[in-house]
Amino acid sequence: MGNNLNQAYPKDKYITGEKLYQYLHISKRKMKFLLDNKYVPYIDTGKKTHRYIIKIEDAEELKKLLEADIDLQNQLYGKFSSNI
């Protein structure tokens, strides 16, 4: 089954959610927030592992947005910290 997933979403065009948060240097919680709030389009595979599949070009656009949008940076700053 995993092989079918690789055929449907080739690694040169798509990344997993795990690779996305590593690429963006953010936490899993922040990544989930960004996905849930439609900051980046994704495919939900419904699987426990590799649940989120994101186009690499969409991940690159999100990275540019996170770097350039001061309002978004301010909105997210400290929101996912365990220090309250």
Contact map, one row per residue, 1 for C-alpha under 8 A:
111110000000000000000000000000000000000000000000000000000000000000000000000000000000
111111000000000000000000000000000000000000000000000000000000000000000000000000000000
111111100000000000000000000000000000000000000000000000000000000000000000000000000000
111111110000000000000000000000000000000000000000000000000000000000000000000000000000
111111111000000000000000000000000000000000000000000000000000000000000000000000000000
011111111110000000000000000000000000000000000000000000000000000000000000000000000000
001111111100000000000000000000000000000000000000000000000000000000000000000000000000
000111111100000000000000000000000000000000000000000000000000000000000000000000000000
000011111110110000000000000000000000000000000000000010000000000000000000000000000000
000001111111110000000000000000000000000000000000000000000000000000000000000000000000
000001001111111000000000000000000000000000000000000000000000000000000000000000000000
000000000111110000000000000000000000000000000000000000010000000000000000000000000000
000000001111111000000000000000000000000000000000000000111000000000000000000000000000
000000001111111100000000000000000000000000000000000011110000000000000000000000000000
000000000010111110110000000000000000000000000000000011110000000000000000000000000000
000000000000011111110000000000000000000000000000011111000000000000000000000000000000
000000000000001111111000000000100000000000000000011111000000000000000000000000000000
000000000000000111111100000100000000000000000000010000000000000000000000000000000000
000000000000001111111110000000000000000000000000000000000000000000000000000000000000
000000000000001111111111000000100000000000000000000001000010000000000000000000000000
000000000000000011111111111100100000000000000000000000000000000000000000000000000000
000000000000000001111111110000000000000000000000000000000000000000000000000000000000
000000000000000000111111100000000000000000000000000000000000000000000000000000000000
000000000000000000011111110000000000000000000000000000000000001000000000000000000000
000000000000000000001111111000000000000000000000000000000000000000000000000000000000
000000000000000000001101111101100000000000000000000000000000000000000000000000000000
000000000000000000001000111111100000000000000000000000000000000000000000000000000000
000000000000000001001000011111110000000000000000000000000000000000000000000000000000
000000000000000000000000001111111000000000000000000000000000000000000000000000010000
000000000000000000000000011111111100000000000000000000000000000000000000000100010000
000000000000000010011000011111111110000000000000000000000000000000000000000000000000
000000000000000000000000000111111111000000000000000000000000000000000000000000000000
000000000000000000000000000011111111100000000000000000000000000000000000000000000000
000000000000000000000000000001111111111100000000000000000000000000000000000000000000
000000000000000000000000000000111111111111000000000000000000000000000000000000000000
000000000000000000000000000000011111111000000000000000000000000000000000000000000000
000000000000000000000000000000001111111000000000000000000000000000000000000000000000
000000000000000000000000000000000111111110000000000000000000000000000000000000000000
000000000000000000000000000000000111111110000000000000000000010000000000000000000000
000000000000000000000000000000000110011111000000000001000110010000000000000000000000
000000000000000000000000000000000010011111100000000001000100000000000000000000000000
000000000000000000000000000000000010000111110000000111100000000000000000000000000000
000000000000000000000000000000000000000011111000001111000000000000000000000000000000
000000000000000000000000000000000000000001111110001110000000000000000000000000000000
000000000000000000000000000000000000000000111110011110000000000000000000000000000000
000000000000000000000000000000000000000000011111001000000000000000000000000000000000
000000000000000000000000000000000000000000011111111000000000000000000000000000000000
000000000000000000000000000000000000000000000111111000000000000000000000000000000000
000000000000000000000000000000000000000000000011111000000000000000000000000000000000
000000000000000111000000000000000000000000001011111110000000000000000000000000000000
000000000000000110000000000000000000000000111111111110000000000000000000000000000000
000000000000000110000000000000000000000001111000011111000000000000000000000000000000
000000001000011110000000000000000000000001111000011111100000000000000000000000000000
000000000000011110010000000000000000000111100000000111110110000000000000000000000000
000000000000111000000000000000000000000001000000000011111110000000000000000000000000
000000000001111000000000000000000000000000000000000001111111000000000000000000000000
000000000000100000000000000000000000000000000000000000111111100000000000000000000000
000000000000000000000000000000000000000110000000000001111111110000000000000000000000
000000000000000000010000000000000000000100000000000001111111111000000000000000000000
000000000000000000000000000000000000000000000000000000011111111100000000000000000000
000000000000000000000000000000000000000000000000000000001111111110000000000000000000
000000000000000000000000000000000000001100000000000000000111111111000000000000000000
000000000000000000000001000000000000000000000000000000000011111111100000000000000000
000000000000000000000000000000000000000000000000000000000001111111110000000000000000
000000000000000000000000000000000000000000000000000000000000111111111000000000000000
000000000000000000000000000000000000000000000000000000000000011111111101100000000000
000000000000000000000000000000000000000000000000000000000000001111111100100000000000
000000000000000000000000000000000000000000000000000000000000000111111100000000000000
000000000000000000000000000000000000000000000000000000000000000011111111100000000000
000000000000000000000000000000000000000000000000000000000000000001111111110000000000
000000000000000000000000000000000000000000000000000000000000000000001111111000000000
000000000000000000000000000000000000000000000000000000000000000001001111111100000000
000000000000000000000000000000000000000000000000000000000000000001101111111110000000
000000000000000000000000000000000000000000000000000000000000000000000111111110000000
000000000000000000000000000000000000000000000000000000000000000000000011111110100000
000000000000000000000000000001000000000000000000000000000000000000000001111111110000
000000000000000000000000000000000000000000000000000000000000000000000000111111110000
000000000000000000000000000000000000000000000000000000000000000000000000000111111000
000000000000000000000000000000000000000000000000000000000000000000000000001111111000
000000000000000000000000000011000000000000000000000000000000000000000000000111111100
000000000000000000000000000000000000000000000000000000000000000000000000000001111111
000000000000000000000000000000000000000000000000000000000000000000000000000000011111
000000000000000000000000000000000000000000000000000000000000000000000000000000001111
000000000000000000000000000000000000000000000000000000000000000000000000000000001111
